[in-house]
Amino acid sequence: MALDHAIPRPEFLQVAEAVAREKMIEREEVLEAMELAMGKAGRQTYGQNKDIRAEIDRKTGAVKLSRWTLVVPDDAVEDEETQMPLRIAQKIKPGIQVGEYIVDPLPPIDFGRIGAQTAKQVIVQRVREVERKKQYEEYKDRVGEIVNGTVKRTEYGNLMVDLGRAEALLRRDECIPREAFKNGDRVRAYIYDVREEPRGPQIFLSRTHPGFLAKLFAQEVPEIYDGIIEIKAVARDPGSRAKMAVISRDSSIDPVGACVGMRGSRVQAVVAELQGEKIDIIPWSPDIATFIVNAMAPAEVSKVVLDEENKRCEVVVPDEQLSLAIGRRGQNVRLASQLTRYDIDILTEAGESERRQEDFRRRSSLFVEALDVDDVIAGLLVTEGYGSIEEIAEVEDEELASIEGFDENIAAELKRRALAHLEAKEAELAERRVALGVDDALLGLEVFTNAQLVALGEAGIKTMDDLADLASDELIEILGEGAMDEETANAVIMAARAHWFEGEEGGAPA
């Protein structure tokens, strides 16, 4: 197959048009792939190390082959095949500058069987790359959409789904339990990730993702699609049960009723797609306690005790509601926890009452023993919410005296006894620290309490070097949860290591 600079080759343009239509890519991209292939074939004839380029005329299809040589400074030639010193280039083309190219036209070549095969491989490869890039660009912004496809084949239980313009992966663990698909089956799924990989874009589908349920409702409920009703949270046990929290931006529209539909028509359409998965639709509330109560449905809740800092809560339910609140295999409380993003502990009213009484007894005993008071005074302190000797020692006299039955004299005496108890406890801890052999240098850091120094001593950390050898997580574990954050622990350990670098030129390392 011979190529001539002047001979029109309309067949090249026809081939480019046909490939572009078939692969649904731009004609220009196909022509660029053909130029790349012809350039590679040209290098097989004129030298693999030369910069040989082909150019196809976009109107006639005529092919021009040429050698490109980069002009570089006289002392900067690294590759004589592709570079030319400026002084020689200016003899060939006066006025040429560094960074420009000398372009030499080449005679036509005969591809031959091997050359033609090479060109074909390059074109196919290049077109495939363009096709993959186009697929990635098309699907990367479609994460969060529902797509319909056909099962193309099964690989180790994972389904390869033909989406028409691309192929996607539906892994076995992203399918609803007990559902089975055969080759040729239609499948509906949610795009949860699109990644660009060397073998092409990887589109990952899911039928278990909470977003799948939310998008199905958006298709069935016009109010959700229009933004009048918003889905705030979804929690799923795929194929078994789900909870969905909704809120309406229009006070005249009931969000739960709109999602259920007339005689349950809307929710049943979603249930059918999810293989009979039961769906609880609950009203969302900005008040977290109210939201938790709603999320625990169908169980009734007597009381909610929140720990917002640690995202935990205790839910108290009537004794007869315990099994309903927990659900089969813990399903109800688990889904409520996922929905609210709070760790939920369930107590019965009887259990909560018993625990409250035990807590009352424990704190009363603490005050009786530490403050040398009778059960009545100890009980009054606990009832008012005091839980430790430190709280008694730090409270204002007026606040303590305001407790019914107390006066200023009783308040002052209670504070005196609390302070005396804490001083005695500190002295005892200091003695214990000395007995354990904890170095005074650790006390000199002024970051540890005597109780923490005792804990360090009992763990075998008695000197600066012992402390310096610790990692931050080890120090935090010894001191106990909440005693110190990681940043502070690192600073303390670095302070303990400071003496290792004393006298070194430049001081301690950064």
MARKE-248816 format. One record per residue (C-alpha): x, y, z; residue in three letters. Coordinates in steps of 0.001 Angstrom, whole numbers, padded with zeros to 6 digits, always signed. Layout:
XYZala;...
END
This chain:
+000000+000000+000000met;+001762+003173-001169ala;+001068+006679+000113leu;+001657+009746-002024asp;+001804+013308-000676his;-000471+014700-003361ala;-002817+011787-004013ile;-006243+012247-002400pro;-007304+009248-000290arg;-011021+009739+000436pro;-011200+006124+001712glu;-009263+007221+004826phe;-011941+009796+005585leu;-014685+007238+004952gln;-013063+004770+007362val;-012748+007523+009999ala;-016432+008427+009569glu;-017524+004791+009882ala;-015440+004121+013026val;-016595+007391+014629ala;-020255+006460+014057arg;-019813+002894+015298glu;-017914+003842+018457lys;-019881+007081+018958met;-016736+009196+019226ile;-015514+012259+017355glu;-014252+011851+013758arg;-011251+014044+014601glu;-010176+011606+017346glu;-010242+008711+014858val;-008170+010686+012344leu;-005635+011520+015072glu;-005413+007795+015865ala;-004791+007040+012171met;-002049+009697+012032glu;-000425+008172+015095leu;-000520+004730+013467ala;+000974+005952+010188met;+003702+007780+012104gly;+004605+004544+013870lys;+004662+002668+010579ala;+006922+005420+009181gly;+009387+004930+012056arg;+009686+001261+011112gln;+010904+002374+007678thr;+012995+005461+008491tyr;+014240+004617+011993gly;+012571+003902+015328gln;+014402+006710+017132asn;+013384+009456+014686lys;+010386+011744+015251asp;+008270+010738+012231ile;+004799+012268+011985arg;+001926+011727+009571ala;-000721+014282+008642glu;-004012+013442+006930ile;-005638+016249+004960asp;-009119+016689+006495arg;-010682+017486+003091lys;-008985+015116+000647thr;-007568+012344+002835gly;-004088+012849+001325ala;-001286+011731+003673val;+001910+013709+004262lys;+004817+012050+006055leu;+007590+014175+007569ser;+010524+014071+009950arg;+010530+016624+012824trp;+013803+017762+014397thr;+013823+019988+017484leu;+016215+022967+017490val;+018226+023134+020747val;+021188+025267+021970pro;+024564+024264+020458asp;+025794+022576+023658asp;+022515+020917+024624ala;+022140+018136+022035val;+021223+014896+023839glu;+019734+012906+020953asp;+021092+013488+017445glu;+018143+011582+015919glu;+015531+014080+017157thr;+017571+017237+017976gln;+019723+019677+015992met;+022118+022385+017267pro;+021030+025969+016577leu;+024083+026857+014421arg;+023341+024054+011926ile;+019598+024710+011930ala;+020160+028376+011069gln;+022202+027348+008015lys;+019239+025303+006821ile;+016572+027830+007796lys;+017909+031302+008661pro;+016153+033000+011573gly;+014925+029782+013222ile;+014945+029869+017046gln;+015526+027328+019849val;+012333+025345+020532gly;+011160+025394+016901glu;+011253+022413+014537tyr;+012945+021660+011212ile;+010324+019732+009210val;+011617+017559+006352asp;+009029+016006+003991pro;+009526+012264+003416leu;+008720+010160+000353pro;+005715+007839+000513pro;+006223+004417+002064ile;+004926+000973+001303asp;+003281-000263+004469phe;+003705-003942+003729gly;+001865-006649+005662arg;+003701-006068+008978ile;+003419-002280+008744gly;-000280-002447+007951ala;-000845-004819+010886gln;+001071-002473+013214thr;-000936+000513+012014ala;-004177-001375+012564lys;-003185-002303+016139gln;-002278+001294+016953val;-005568+002588+015536ile;-007605-000001+017454val;-005722+000737+020689gln;-006056+004491+020290arg;-009764+004300+019448val;-010302+002060+022489arg;-008544+004607+024738glu;-010693+007421+023369val;-013799+005284+023838glu;-012850+004525+027464arg;-012145+008174+028207lys;-015504+009146+026738lys;-017244+006504+028883gln;-015505+007771+032026tyr;-016407+011389+031240glu;-020013+010319+030652glu;-020426+008264+033844tyr;-018190+010043+036390lys;-020907+012645+037002asp;-023656+010033+037202arg;-022699+008664+040631val;-025915+008576+042644gly;-028165+007729+039663glu;-030236+004614+039030ile;-029491+002845+035730val;-031087-000059+033877asn;-028972-002733+032247gly;-028816-006312+031082thr;-026811-009065+032751val;-024056-009874+030254lys;-022153-012555+032155arg;-021403-013851+035646thr;-017878-013997+037096glu;-017518-015754+040479tyr;-020978-014606+041515gly;-020357-011006+040395asn;-022520-009685+037567leu;-021202-007813+034536met;-024041-005528+033458val;-024332-004059+029954asp;-025554-000455+030223leu;-025623+000024+026432gly;-022741+002494+026227arg;-020577+000852+028896ala;-020187-002200+031098glu;-020640-002077+034886ala;-019899-004397+037801leu;-022559-005500+040287leu;-020700-007436+042971arg;-022315-010336+044801arg;-022249-008453+048147asp;-024024-005492+046516glu;-026979-007690+045531cys;-029979-008182+047810ile;-029711-011569+049600pro;-031502-014470+047947arg;-032039-012670+044622glu;-030557-014392+041569ala;-029967-013076+038059phe;-029274-015025+034872lys;-027608-013878+031661asn;-030023-011675+029714gly;-032032-010586+032788asp;-032879-006900+033122arg;-031448-005334+036275val;-031943-001971+037954arg;-029175-000650+040183ala;-027535+002400+041745tyr;-024173+003810+040581ile;-022151+004319+043766tyr;-018648+004712+042302asp;-016874+005326+038968val;-013091+004917+038770arg;-010683+005507+035908glu;-008395+002471+035627glu;-005842+001333+032998pro;-008235-001274+031598arg;-010977+001324+031235gly;-013562+003023+033442pro;-014882+000806+036210gln;-018540+001513+037016ile;-019687-000022+040295phe;-023367-000763+040894leu;-025303-001581+044053ser;-028788-002746+045001arg;-028072-002652+048754thr;-026893+000978+049017his;-029195+003293+051050pro;-029088+005697+048084gly;-030821+003066+045916phe;-033899+003111+048157leu;-033875+006936+048269ala;-033678+007206+044464lys;-036462+004642+044000leu;-038725+006788+046179phe;-037708+009878+044192ala;-038949+008088+041055gln;-042243+007051+042698glu;-043031+010207+044708val;-043306+013443+042653pro;-043044+015558+045828glu;-039543+014163+046483ile;-038476+014726+042866tyr;-039776+018322+043071asp;-037938+018950+046354gly;-041076+019530+048450ile;-040281+016442+050526ile;-036664+015706+051463glu;-035236+012327+052455ile;-032945+013145+055389lys;-031608+009672+056230ala;-031906+006023+055172val;-030845+002845+056984ala;-031205-000597+055404arg;-030938-004253+056230asp;-031125-005223+052513pro;-033960-007552+051587gly;-035363-007534+055122ser;-036154-004091+056525arg;-035382-000402+056098ala;-036063+002890+057851lys;-036326+006198+056012met;-036636+009644+057636ala;-038462+012342+055650val;-039418+015989+056138ile;-041769+018271+054201ser;-040941+021866+053284arg;-044654+022512+052858asp;-046581+022290+056147ser;-049759+021332+054280ser;-048185+018118+052929ile;-047744+015077+055160asp;-044342+013633+054162pro;-045075+010127+055479val;-048492+009931+053775gly;-047085+011203+050485ala;-044387+008502+050489cys;-046841+005741+051392val;-049304+006797+048694gly;-052945+005927+048207met;-053501+002521+049856arg;-049736+002095+049995gly;-049316+002166+046202ser;-046075+004170+046184arg;-044292+002306+048938val;-045411-001059+047521gln;-043775-000260+044175ala;-040449+000237+045993val;-040972-002855+048178val;-041552-004966+045044ala;-038250-003765+043516glu;-036403-004553+046782leu;-037624-008157+047017gln;-040218-007514+049728gly;-038027-005354+051995glu;-040307-003845+054689lys;-039921-000059+054866ile;-040693+002119+057908asp;-041179+005752+056876ile;-040760+008109+059824ile;-040912+011909+060219pro;-037490+013545+060673trp;-037059+016109+063453ser;-034269+018628+064132pro;-034640+017737+067820asp;-032460+014640+068155ile;-034424+013206+071102ala;-037695+013410+069130thr;-035984+011922+066088phe;-034678+008975+068152ile;-038171+008359+069551val;-039562+008344+065986asn;-036740+006083+064758ala;-037526+003463+067425met;-041029+002926+065969ala;-043020+000703+066190pro;-041786+000499+069816ala;-043038+003109+072304glu;-040371+005105+074152val;-040774+006401+077718ser;-037597+008447+078005lys;-034416+009361+076109val;-031175+010316+077896val;-028694+011953+075495leu;-024899+012184+075548asp;-024455+014509+072573glu;-020681+014793+072957glu;-020115+011045+072517asn;-023119+010526+070198lys;-024666+008027+072607arg;-028120+007770+074127cys;-030128+005606+076472glu;-033665+004775+075430val;-036067+003665+078158val;-039064+001581+077034val;-041924-000120+078929pro;-041038-003659+080012asp;-043472-005257+077548glu;-041998-003229+074663gln;-038412-004466+075084leu;-038462-007210+072430ser;-040237-004905+069960leu;-037688-002127+070562ala;-034743-004472+070023ile;-036340-006238+067062gly;-035501-009625+065630arg;-031740-010181+066022arg;-031402-006551+067120gly;-032638-005270+063773gln;-034902-002441+064988asn;-032384-000818+067324val;-029550-001329+064812arg;-031452+000440+062024leu;-032524+003235+064393ala;-028881+003682+065400ser;-027765+003867+061733gln;-030564+006318+060939leu;-029842+008713+063828thr;-026044+008120+063921arg;-026264+007654+067679tyr;-025212+004555+069636asp;-028466+003465+071301ile;-028629+001506+074561asp;-032076+000158+075448ile;-033296-000158+079032leu;-036664-001227+080399thr;-038420+001059+082864glu;-037798-001511+085608ala;-034122-001830+084677gly;-033668+001928+084510glu;-035358+002377+087884ser;-033143-000290+089432glu;-030020+001301+087964arg;-031083+004740+089141arg;-031590+003395+092662gln;-028180+001694+092557glu;-026564+004921+091360asp;-028341+006817+094158phe;-027065+004326+096747arg;-023524+004465+095385arg;-023308+008263+095398arg;-025006+008494+098812ser;-022469+006056+100267ser;-019641+008137+098790leu;-020904+011302+100513phe;-021625+009500+103828val;-018095+008103+103932glu;-016139+011081+102573ala;-018067+013928+104253leu;-019053+012068+107451asp;-022747+012990+107077val;-025943+011008+107621asp;-028058+009360+104916asp;-030532+012262+104794val;-027953+014935+103941ile;-026197+012573+101489ala;-029560+011840+099832gly;-030343+015552+099466leu;-026973+016152+097755leu;-027557+013283+095302val;-031117+014455+094599thr;-029752+017926+093742glu;-027486+016331+091120gly;-024113+016291+092894tyr;-022078+013241+091920gly;-018551+013774+093275ser;-016630+015307+096185ile;-014916+017661+093681glu;-018279+019178+092790glu;-019038+019883+096459ile;-015609+021468+096959ala;-015929+023753+093905glu;-019575+024893+094220val;-020419+028378+095513glu;-021541+028529+099170asp;-024783+030285+098201glu;-025752+027534+095773glu;-025143+024827+098357leu;-027017+026795+101037ala;-030039+027116+098706ser;-030776+023369+099025ile;-033955+022861+101090glu;-033033+022155+104714gly;-029492+023583+104351phe;-028191+026927+105579asp;-024908+028862+105248glu;-023299+027074+108217asn;-024107+023605+106811ile;-022884+024650+103349ala;-019600+025998+104712ala;-019025+022880+106820glu;-019740+020567+103859leu;-017246+022475+101689lys;-014633+022340+104468arg;-015046+018581+104811arg;-014940+018110+101020ala;-011698+020093+100735leu;-010171+018216+103677ala;-011088+014871+102074his;-009539+015882+098744leu;-006341+017103+100470glu;-006060+013835+102394ala;-006620+011888+099167lys;-003926+013920+097371glu;-001477+013340+100232ala;-002200+009615+100082glu;-001627+009581+096317leu;+001617+011539+096724ala;+002843+008957+099246glu;+001859+006167+096881arg;+003767+007894+094049arg;+006918+008122+096165val;+006531+004490+097276ala;+006298+003408+093618leu;+009565+005259+092883gly;+008109+007728+090353val;+010755+010397+089667asp;+010018+013986+090802asp;+011008+015107+087310ala;+007689+013727+086011leu;+005864+015825+088610leu;+007923+018806+087397gly;+006351+018535+083917leu;+003201+019969+085554glu;+000853+018031+083285val;+000071+014985+085453phe;-002103+014748+088559thr;-000908+012579+091450asn;-003527+009983+090451ala;-002076+009891+086913gln;+001495+009640+088250leu;+000419+006661+090370val;-001134+005067+087256ala;+002165+005633+085396leu;+004160+004148+088273gly;+001926+001060+088433glu;+002519+000641+084660ala;+006318+000764+085226gly;+006768+004338+083893ile;+008913+005941+086601lys;+011530+008124+084881thr;+011778+010647+082071met;+013412+008004+079873asp;+010529+005593+080552asp;+008059+008303+079502leu;+010183+009269+076471ala;+010092+005669+075206asp;+006287+005622+075056leu;+004128+006184+071989ala;+001211+008610+072351ser;-001432+005861+072217asp;+000376+003913+074963glu;+000413+006986+077233leu;-003300+007637+076598ile;-004132+003989+077367glu;-002260+004119+080718ile;-003900+007391+081819leu;-007384+006247+080821gly;-009886+007327+078181glu;-010499+011079+078065gly;-007552+011982+080309ala;-005432+013394+077465met;-005783+013941+073712asp;-003231+012725+071161glu;-001764+016183+070482glu;-001095+016788+074203thr;+000320+013266+074625ala;+002781+013858+071765asn;+003842+017206+073275ala;+004436+015593+076709val;+006522+012774+075192ile;+008616+015255+073168met;+009189+017295+076351ala;+010397+014119+078068ala;+012830+013488+075179arg;+014275+017025+075279ala;+017168+016060+077566his;+018341+013517+074948trp;+019321+016381+072633phe;+020804+018802+075163glu;+024297+019909+074094gly;+023786+018793+070482glu;+024674+021414+067899glu;+021537+023090+066642gly;+019439+021917+069596gly;+016613+019416+069468ala;+015492+018120+066078pro;+012334+019452+064572ala;
END
